[in-house]
Amino acid sequence: MARLRVHNLAISLDGYAAGPHQDVTHPLGVGGQRLHEWVFGTATGRRMTGDDGGSTGVDDVFLERGDQGIGATIMGRNMFGPHRGPWENEDWTGWWGDNPPYHHPVFVLTHHARPPVSMQGGTTFHFVTDGIHAALDAALDAAAGGDVRLGGGAATVQEYLRAGLVDELHVALVPVLLGSGERLFDNLDGGPAGLQLAEFVASEGVAHARFVR
Amino acid sequence: MARLRVHNLAISLDGYAAGPHQDVTHPLGVGGQRLHEWVFGTATGRRMTGDDGGSTGVDDVFLERGDQGIGATIMGRNMFGPHRGPWENEDWTGWWGDNPPYHHPVFVLTHHARPPVSMQGGTTFHFVTDGIHAALDAALDAAAGGDVRLGGGAATVQEYLRAGLVDELHVALVPVLLGSGERLFDNLDGGPAGLQLAEFVASEGVAHARFVR
């Protein structure tokens, strides 16, 4: 059975998966980039940005796992872009430039329909307006036997957790205090029930906790 | 200068320092004991309960530090007992039996006056009704040059964080999901501002993050 997996979802020690006040210059909200600095210290993270070097330890192992066996991705609209409400035009094609680091179909949850957008490198953004179950069905189809990655953000992960649909949840705990932002573990209404700790290991800068159903 | 220090304040991955529904049989709320199981695996923790053995690694080092140089403790009333409102009588003398593991003056924040209670082993519980600054002044006096430990619970630590009075904050992050309870990092209104990460290290079951002002 193909699974729905969350990987490398970084949260601060005070629980925030993003800082407040997301806008076009702050994709992760103000201060949120501190949650992802560790990524760019790893070999896998540096490859994503076209750079050499980087660590090959615990952080790198977890980062790399996030792509293994994945055939499609689901994300919330706020992870796709900073806009709210109806699309003003179709200029925005994500934060990731012409060749996004997905290389497979990506399903963006939104209340506002839009035609699919094909990018370089095999990424196509599909816009799903009929909810999380429909997005999961479409992503499982597109993954053709592969697993589906649930990218984020916090509100979207919460929706799938509440519905009991998350099979694997890997949280990367970063010891910073953001003070405000988007909490991951909130509005869950018992959502994490049934998730069992499978792995807990830390690097010098990140504690990785992986839960499976 | 004597300092106000928080040590071994355990929180779940979803941010709770205690489970919900504290009562006389659930001092840490329902499920909250899962936050403290690691304590009883350490040599220091086992000594507190009169047992031999236990680990001497990272967890033990952090646990032991929590007593070093401490001359007095402050705690909220909910850490002292499960009762709310006026004292019905003076029978309750804490969760810890006749010889509590403090062995120094302990200042309990409450809205309801009560005479001090002297216990075996040097612990005296004083009940402070005029707020967190008065409790800190009294504890610093009683500590006679030693530091003051801020024991908890979450609401009390929040009060001192909001007031900018916490000099050292050691959080022990336990990779469990409690789902509900008393959040530590909440209602802070910028309280952690000025706290800098001084140390981050994990055992196989706990990630320790220590902040200093």
Interface residues (C-beta under 8 A of the other chain):
Chain A: L13 D14 G15 V171 L173 P175 V176 L177 G179 R183 L184 F185 L188 G190 P192 A193 L195 L197 F200 V201 A202 E204 G205 A207 A209 F211
Chain B: L13 D14 G15 V171 L173 P175 V176 L177 G179 R183 L184 F185 L188 G190 P192 A193 L195 L197 F200 V201 A202 E204 G205 A207 A209 F211
